[in-house]
Amino acid sequence: MTFRDTLLDQLRKRDKRERQWKEMINANQRLLHHAIELQKRNDQLILYESNNNSTHTQNAPANQQQINDLDRRIRELHEERAEMYKSQSENAQRLVHMNEQLRAKEETEKQQAEEIKSFSEKINALSKECDLQAQQLREKNIVIQILQDELATLHLEIVTTEDRSKNLRKENDQLLQRWMNLKNEEAEKMNEATQFYEELRILARNNGQTLRQVNGKWVMEPSPSTTSSKNRTPAEDDLKRSSRILSNILLPSRVTKKFTMHEGEIYCVQASSTGSMFATGRVNQTLGGALQTITSVDFNSTDELVLGASTDNATRLWQLSTGRIKHTLTGHIGKVYSAKFNADSNRVVSGSHDRTLKVWDLQKGNCIRTIFTFSSCNDLCLGDADGLTLISGHMDNNIRVWDTRTGNGIKDMTGLHTSQITSVCMSPGGSTVLTNSRDHTLKIIDLRMYEVVQSFQADTFRNGINWSRACFSPDGHYVAAGSADGVLHIWNSRSGKLEKSIEGHGAAVCGLSWNPSGSLLYSADKSKVVCMWDTAHSDS
């Protein structure tokens, strides 16, 4: 009921209450008018009587009776008028009292109207809040539904994976038995060959000859008195040559080329697997299809595919020969910060802000493993070529090692850094991993002992970006990282000594990548600039 309806209802009640006094007041007014008329008639009769005394004298008895009746009637009317005056006075007093009550009620109604207005405003505010709460509840219901769908999918994946695991275990047992049988057969053949070789060697030694393999056959030749380089076997020459080869990366001293690659900020740079090209990532790519920022790029081993992780919660694969998207991997509910190929390019691993790591089968185009972590993943790398072991760096300052076959954690390394990890990079040998952190330090971790074997820092080095990537040189002798002031820092990976700090950028460096041959080093900064640094690969 509105304020107007309430006020109208109260006015109607007041009219109904006051109407009973209206009839009494009207009756009193009628009696008063009637008494006044009778008084006028009485005065007229007295005047008439005084003017016609003579006429009245003749009819004295009858007139006297009439006069007495009139006097009596007048007295009655006077008494009735007195009663009416008395009633009118009482009614006036009651009317005054009721008017006071009415004023008091009107004041009360006014206060109630103000309270109703205040309550109405509060009701409107509460209604708006209820609408907002309902909207939030609907959004949360949508999120819950998404999570339930994800959970149902994971349950289905678990059941499917368990069935596949049973079949694979069965096949593995069969393959293992076949492999053992084959190895036993090979071992028997090797034993026979070894026995035959020993017999030939003993026979040749007894005859003063040497045993040599020519065109797949063992022949006995006279033993030379001296050994020269002319008589050494090719295998011996190869061994001699390989012992003299030392791969050295010459550190860059200047920028060879400088590019402005995009109209917006650059988030990553990566050299291809063959070293013939490099890729950068930002909001809109020449390889189109990403709806938001590209945060990580990776080439497969043959440079046929390029992989891009994006902040639109998806990971995409492009065919470089056509420039078209081959796969779009969706399943994360947060920004994807890193993605990598395995060696065979049949799987991809990705890490996201939604605190999950996912393993994707590129033949089927779906997720085959979801690993739940305790913190958002900033970067990841593969611990082996097949991607069976995964190393991830997180916002909670920790490094975690995972078994992608089971989804279980192998090792949780805490206390290495005092701020979030921005990148992880596997060494060329595969036994150590390089970490970069917002605490302005880099560390090399031995994955066999899970211990820090080397730390790198410099007074001039400041990690200024949450996704800043550091890298090893192809020979593993150096580590390189970019600072917030645009200066490249290169350390010796064995001694921890800062070898060079080179200026070339005018903004914070977001990533570096050495090409596999070690002849070029690429670096990118937030202000759209990519630098190509000239290095050299030499034999000594």
TORTOR-372714 format. One line per field, with one value per residue (C-alpha): residue number from 1; residue in one letter; x, y, z. Coordinates in steps of 0.05 Angstrom, whole numbers, plus 5000, padded with zeros to 4 digits. Example, Ala and Ser with C-alpha at 12.3 -4.5 7.8 and 13.67 -1.06 7.14 Angstrom:
2
pos [1|2]
code [A|S]
px [5246|5273]
py [4910|4979]
pz [5156|5143]
This chain:
540
pos [1|2|3|4|5|6|7|8|9|10|11|12|13|14|15|16|17|18|19|20|21|22|23|24|25|26|27|28|29|30|31|32|33|34|35|36|37|38|39|40|41|42|43|44|45|46|47|48|49|50|51|52|53|54|55|56|57|58|59|60|61|62|63|64|65|66|67|68|69|70|71|72|73|74|75|76|77|78|79|80|81|82|83|84|85|86|87|88|89|90|91|92|93|94|95|96|97|98|99|100|101|102|103|104|105|106|107|108|109|110|111|112|113|114|115|116|117|118|119|120|121|122|123|124|125|126|127|128|129|130|131|132|133|134|135|136|137|138|139|140|141|142|143|144|145|146|147|148|149|150|151|152|153|154|155|156|157|158|159|160|161|162|163|164|165|166|167|168|169|170|171|172|173|174|175|176|177|178|179|180|181|182|183|184|185|186|187|188|189|190|191|192|193|194|195|196|197|198|199|200|201|202|203|204|205|206|207|208|209|210|211|212|213|214|215|216|217|218|219|220|221|222|223|224|225|226|227|228|229|230|231|232|233|234|235|236|237|238|239|240|241|242|243|244|245|246|247|248|249|250|251|252|253|254|255|256|257|258|259|260|261|262|263|264|265|266|267|268|269|270|271|272|273|274|275|276|277|278|279|280|281|282|283|284|285|286|287|288|289|290|291|292|293|294|295|296|297|298|299|300|301|302|303|304|305|306|307|308|309|310|311|312|313|314|315|316|317|318|319|320|321|322|323|324|325|326|327|328|329|330|331|332|333|334|335|336|337|338|339|340|341|342|343|344|345|346|347|348|349|350|351|352|353|354|355|356|357|358|359|360|361|362|363|364|365|366|367|368|369|370|371|372|373|374|375|376|377|378|379|380|381|382|383|384|385|386|387|388|389|390|391|392|393|394|395|396|397|398|399|400|401|402|403|404|405|406|407|408|409|410|411|412|413|414|415|416|417|418|419|420|421|422|423|424|425|426|427|428|429|430|431|432|433|434|435|436|437|438|439|440|441|442|443|444|445|446|447|448|449|450|451|452|453|454|455|456|457|458|459|460|461|462|463|464|465|466|467|468|469|470|471|472|473|474|475|476|477|478|479|480|481|482|483|484|485|486|487|488|489|490|491|492|493|494|495|496|497|498|499|500|501|502|503|504|505|506|507|508|509|510|511|512|513|514|515|516|517|518|519|520|521|522|523|524|525|526|527|528|529|530|531|532|533|534|535|536|537|538|539|540]
code [M|T|F|R|D|T|L|L|D|Q|L|R|K|R|D|K|R|E|R|Q|W|K|E|M|I|N|A|N|Q|R|L|L|H|H|A|I|E|L|Q|K|R|N|D|Q|L|I|L|Y|E|S|N|N|N|S|T|H|T|Q|N|A|P|A|N|Q|Q|Q|I|N|D|L|D|R|R|I|R|E|L|H|E|E|R|A|E|M|Y|K|S|Q|S|E|N|A|Q|R|L|V|H|M|N|E|Q|L|R|A|K|E|E|T|E|K|Q|Q|A|E|E|I|K|S|F|S|E|K|I|N|A|L|S|K|E|C|D|L|Q|A|Q|Q|L|R|E|K|N|I|V|I|Q|I|L|Q|D|E|L|A|T|L|H|L|E|I|V|T|T|E|D|R|S|K|N|L|R|K|E|N|D|Q|L|L|Q|R|W|M|N|L|K|N|E|E|A|E|K|M|N|E|A|T|Q|F|Y|E|E|L|R|I|L|A|R|N|N|G|Q|T|L|R|Q|V|N|G|K|W|V|M|E|P|S|P|S|T|T|S|S|K|N|R|T|P|A|E|D|D|L|K|R|S|S|R|I|L|S|N|I|L|L|P|S|R|V|T|K|K|F|T|M|H|E|G|E|I|Y|C|V|Q|A|S|S|T|G|S|M|F|A|T|G|R|V|N|Q|T|L|G|G|A|L|Q|T|I|T|S|V|D|F|N|S|T|D|E|L|V|L|G|A|S|T|D|N|A|T|R|L|W|Q|L|S|T|G|R|I|K|H|T|L|T|G|H|I|G|K|V|Y|S|A|K|F|N|A|D|S|N|R|V|V|S|G|S|H|D|R|T|L|K|V|W|D|L|Q|K|G|N|C|I|R|T|I|F|T|F|S|S|C|N|D|L|C|L|G|D|A|D|G|L|T|L|I|S|G|H|M|D|N|N|I|R|V|W|D|T|R|T|G|N|G|I|K|D|M|T|G|L|H|T|S|Q|I|T|S|V|C|M|S|P|G|G|S|T|V|L|T|N|S|R|D|H|T|L|K|I|I|D|L|R|M|Y|E|V|V|Q|S|F|Q|A|D|T|F|R|N|G|I|N|W|S|R|A|C|F|S|P|D|G|H|Y|V|A|A|G|S|A|D|G|V|L|H|I|W|N|S|R|S|G|K|L|E|K|S|I|E|G|H|G|A|A|V|C|G|L|S|W|N|P|S|G|S|L|L|Y|S|A|D|K|S|K|V|V|C|M|W|D|T|A|H|S|D|S]
px [5000|5027|5031|4971|4928|4945|4927|4861|4841|4854|4813|4755|4757|4757|4696|4659|4675|4654|4590|4550|4560|4537|4465|4462|4489|4439|4381|4404|4406|4335|4309|4343|4311|4244|4249|4268|4206|4162|4191|4173|4103|4095|4118|4068|4012|4028|4027|3963|3933|3951|3920|3857|3842|3771|3761|3794|3750|3689|3722|3762|3752|3771|3830|3854|3856|3894|3942|3954|3968|4016|4051|4058|4083|4133|4158|4167|4203|4248|4263|4276|4321|4359|4369|4391|4440|4466|4473|4505|4556|4572|4577|4623|4667|4669|4684|4742|4768|4761|4795|4854|4854|4850|4910|4949|4931|4951|5019|5025|5005|5057|5112|5088|5089|5162|5178|5143|5185|5249|5228|5212|5281|5312|5268|5292|5364|5354|5319|5378|5425|5382|5385|5461|5466|5421|5465|5527|5492|5475|5548|5573|5523|5552|5623|5600|5569|5633|5673|5623|5630|5705|5701|5656|5705|5763|5725|5713|5786|5806|5761|5786|5858|5851|5824|5879|5929|5905|5911|5979|6004|5981|6013|6075|6081|6075|6125|6173|6170|6182|6238|6271|6265|6296|6352|6366|6372|6417|6459|6467|6488|6536|6566|6575|6606|6651|6673|6688|6727|6768|6784|6806|6846|6882|6896|6923|6966|6994|7011|7043|6987|6934|6859|6823|6752|6747|6680|6645|6694|6749|6818|6886|6944|7017|7029|7068|7128|7109|7043|7032|6974|6968|6951|6900|6829|6774|6743|6810|6815|6743|6758|6822|6786|6727|6773|6802|6735|6715|6652|6660|6608|6638|6600|6565|6592|6543|6474|6476|6404|6347|6274|6209|6165|6096|6051|6042|6084|6125|6117|6165|6218|6241|6292|6270|6296|6338|6361|6332|6280|6253|6183|6156|6091|6042|5968|5958|6003|6021|5999|5928|5875|5895|5843|5889|5962|6012|6053|6097|6121|6156|6177|6174|6237|6228|6204|6139|6096|6097|6061|6031|6002|5951|5916|5848|5856|5875|5938|5943|5987|6002|6027|6085|6079|6007|6005|5939|5917|5923|5898|5864|5873|5820|5808|5843|5798|5855|5909|5959|6029|6073|6069|6121|6127|6157|6212|6164|6115|6058|6045|6042|6046|6017|6017|5963|5944|5886|5936|5935|5984|5955|5983|5952|5951|5959|5936|5868|5869|5846|5873|5899|5924|5908|5956|5931|5982|5981|6001|5995|6047|6091|6135|6151|6201|6209|6255|6265|6253|6189|6158|6150|6180|6158|6190|6146|6160|6106|6083|6093|6169|6173|6198|6159|6177|6120|6110|6063|6045|6012|6002|6038|6090|6161|6194|6171|6232|6219|6263|6304|6279|6246|6200|6160|6194|6191|6224|6253|6302|6331|6406|6431|6455|6388|6415|6404|6352|6361|6312|6299|6263|6236|6285|6337|6375|6384|6401|6422|6390|6418|6357|6392|6405|6354|6406|6429|6497|6506|6475|6479|6468|6496|6488|6463|6414|6341|6286|6231|6177|6136|6147|6221|6255|6329|6366|6428|6477|6476|6540|6515|6576|6536|6470|6437|6382|6355|6348|6294|6337|6347|6418|6436|6475|6515|6547|6594|6552|6610|6643|6582|6624|6589|6624|6588|6534|6515|6469|6422|6351|6314|6262|6256|6278|6224|6262|6325|6337|6401|6395|6418|6484|6503|6515|6459|6427|6357|6329|6262|6237|6169|6176|6167|6242|6278|6354|6397|6466|6524|6562|6607|6618|6689|6730|6796]
py [5000|5068|5131|5162|5100|5101|5176|5167|5109|5150|5209|5163|5135|5206|5226|5164|5181|5255|5242|5222|5292|5324|5299|5325|5393|5398|5380|5432|5485|5467|5472|5539|5567|5539|5573|5639|5634|5618|5678|5722|5695|5706|5778|5788|5758|5803|5863|5840|5829|5899|5929|5890|5891|5911|5853|5805|5830|5804|5737|5737|5665|5636|5682|5672|5598|5608|5655|5606|5552|5597|5616|5544|5529|5586|5561|5492|5521|5562|5500|5462|5518|5518|5444|5454|5508|5462|5405|5453|5475|5404|5387|5447|5425|5355|5383|5423|5361|5320|5374|5370|5294|5303|5351|5301|5245|5289|5301|5226|5213|5263|5229|5161|5188|5210|5142|5108|5151|5132|5059|5063|5090|5035|4983|5010|5006|4936|4916|4941|4903|4841|4848|4854|4794|4755|4774|4752|4688|4674|4687|4641|4588|4594|4586|4527|4496|4506|4474|4417|4406|4408|4359|4313|4317|4301|4242|4217|4228|4191|4131|4131|4139|4082|4037|4058|4049|3977|3963|3997|3958|3894|3914|3937|3869|3835|3883|3875|3800|3804|3854|3809|3750|3792|3816|3745|3724|3784|3768|3697|3721|3771|3717|3674|3733|3750|3678|3675|3742|3717|3654|3693|3742|3686|3652|3717|3731|3661|3671|3740|3775|3829|3822|3875|3883|3899|3906|3872|3813|3798|3789|3775|3820|3823|3865|3931|3947|4020|4056|4117|4161|4131|4063|4087|4064|4115|4103|4121|4185|4205|4194|4235|4291|4293|4299|4363|4397|4451|4492|4565|4620|4689|4739|4796|4866|4905|4904|4879|4895|4929|4919|4952|4891|4911|4969|4946|4917|4853|4797|4743|4724|4655|4629|4571|4500|4504|4576|4600|4647|4675|4693|4748|4753|4809|4826|4818|4771|4765|4693|4716|4683|4700|4744|4774|4777|4723|4709|4651|4622|4557|4522|4447|4409|4416|4489|4467|4490|4549|4547|4609|4615|4671|4710|4690|4623|4585|4557|4557|4521|4552|4516|4560|4538|4565|4614|4583|4556|4480|4470|4512|4481|4506|4482|4530|4580|4630|4664|4615|4640|4585|4527|4479|4423|4355|4328|4289|4348|4301|4333|4402|4422|4488|4526|4577|4629|4582|4540|4482|4449|4411|4358|4359|4303|4337|4276|4279|4353|4344|4347|4281|4304|4361|4374|4418|4463|4508|4571|4604|4581|4635|4589|4516|4472|4398|4356|4306|4303|4262|4310|4256|4303|4375|4434|4494|4562|4595|4660|4632|4633|4557|4508|4444|4379|4336|4267|4280|4206|4204|4278|4271|4318|4292|4349|4416|4462|4519|4574|4582|4653|4706|4731|4700|4659|4692|4637|4568|4543|4473|4468|4438|4377|4366|4357|4428|4482|4558|4601|4676|4713|4781|4780|4800|4734|4675|4604|4538|4477|4407|4363|4300|4327|4384|4432|4501|4494|4566|4635|4698|4770|4839|4909|4933|4875|4886|4839|4888|4843|4785|4745|4762|4702|4682|4630|4586|4592|4531|4504|4516|4558|4623|4647|4712|4756|4826|4880|4931|4987|4951|4924|4852|4814|4751|4707|4649|4588|4553|4608|4653|4713|4770|4768|4826|4878|4909|4967|4962|4972|5033|4995|4933|4869|4817|4758|4730|4671|4642|4607|4534|4547|4602|4652|4700|4724|4755|4801|4839|4895|4923|4983|4940|4934|4869|4868|4818|4810|4783|4725|4672|4598|4574|4511|4507]
pz [5000|4980|5022|4985|4996|5070|5076|5038|5082|5145|5118|5103|5174|5202|5159|5182|5255|5249|5209|5271|5300|5236|5244|5316|5296|5239|5286|5336|5280|5259|5330|5338|5274|5296|5364|5331|5286|5346|5383|5324|5321|5396|5389|5332|5374|5434|5387|5357|5425|5448|5385|5390|5465|5451|5404|5454|5510|5477|5467|5532|5554|5487|5477|5547|5535|5471|5505|5560|5509|5473|5538|5556|5486|5492|5558|5529|5471|5518|5558|5494|5469|5534|5528|5456|5478|5530|5480|5430|5483|5499|5426|5414|5471|5443|5374|5402|5436|5373|5333|5381|5373|5297|5298|5341|5293|5234|5266|5278|5206|5182|5223|5197|5126|5136|5165|5106|5058|5095|5096|5021|5007|5049|5013|4945|4967|4994|4929|4889|4935|4928|4852|4856|4901|4854|4795|4833|4853|4780|4760|4815|4793|4723|4751|4793|4731|4693|4750|4754|4679|4686|4744|4704|4646|4693|4722|4651|4634|4698|4680|4608|4630|4680|4626|4579|4635|4646|4572|4569|4628|4595|4529|4567|4600|4533|4501|4560|4553|4478|4490|4542|4494|4438|4484|4506|4433|4418|4480|4456|4387|4418|4461|4400|4362|4421|4427|4352|4356|4415|4378|4317|4360|4395|4329|4298|4359|4356|4283|4296|4258|4274|4268|4226|4200|4125|4090|4147|4149|4197|4164|4193|4169|4188|4249|4232|4274|4282|4284|4240|4228|4159|4189|4241|4232|4216|4285|4317|4275|4293|4367|4361|4326|4374|4433|4403|4389|4439|4425|4447|4444|4433|4475|4438|4441|4398|4367|4295|4278|4314|4295|4317|4310|4334|4350|4422|4478|4464|4515|4491|4439|4417|4367|4323|4333|4270|4281|4215|4246|4310|4337|4382|4419|4433|4427|4351|4313|4240|4252|4269|4311|4382|4415|4468|4488|4466|4529|4505|4437|4420|4356|4345|4328|4252|4252|4218|4276|4324|4391|4425|4495|4504|4558|4527|4564|4501|4468|4392|4341|4273|4211|4188|4115|4110|4168|4191|4258|4262|4334|4387|4456|4504|4575|4621|4658|4669|4628|4597|4612|4581|4532|4504|4452|4468|4423|4377|4371|4388|4456|4486|4559|4584|4649|4670|4721|4741|4781|4733|4684|4625|4578|4508|4456|4388|4349|4385|4401|4473|4544|4570|4638|4685|4742|4799|4833|4894|4857|4789|4739|4707|4664|4652|4615|4600|4641|4585|4510|4516|4567|4620|4672|4678|4716|4733|4765|4807|4837|4907|4896|4888|4835|4826|4789|4762|4732|4673|4668|4736|4751|4817|4844|4845|4884|4912|4920|4968|4995|4932|4918|4960|4904|4847|4793|4724|4682|4682|4628|4619|4607|4542|4579|4613|4683|4710|4705|4706|4746|4742|4798|4817|4876|4822|4824|4778|4802|4771|4804|4798|4782|4809|4878|4877|4902|4880|4846|4824|4837|4795|4814|4799|4828|4761|4748|4765|4741|4722|4691|4719|4654|4642|4610|4620|4579|4573|4515|4468|4498|4569|4587|4597|4623|4598|4627|4614|4666|4680|4651|4584|4598|4579|4632|4615|4670|4667|4686|4720|4760|4770|4746|4708|4640|4606|4615|4549|4534|4474|4498|4524|4564|4608|4573|4572|4542|4509|4463|4434|4367|4369|4332|4381|4325|4343|4408|4405|4458|4463|4507|4526|4480|4417|4401|4384|4381|4343|4375|4335|4366|4334|4339|4330|4336|4372]
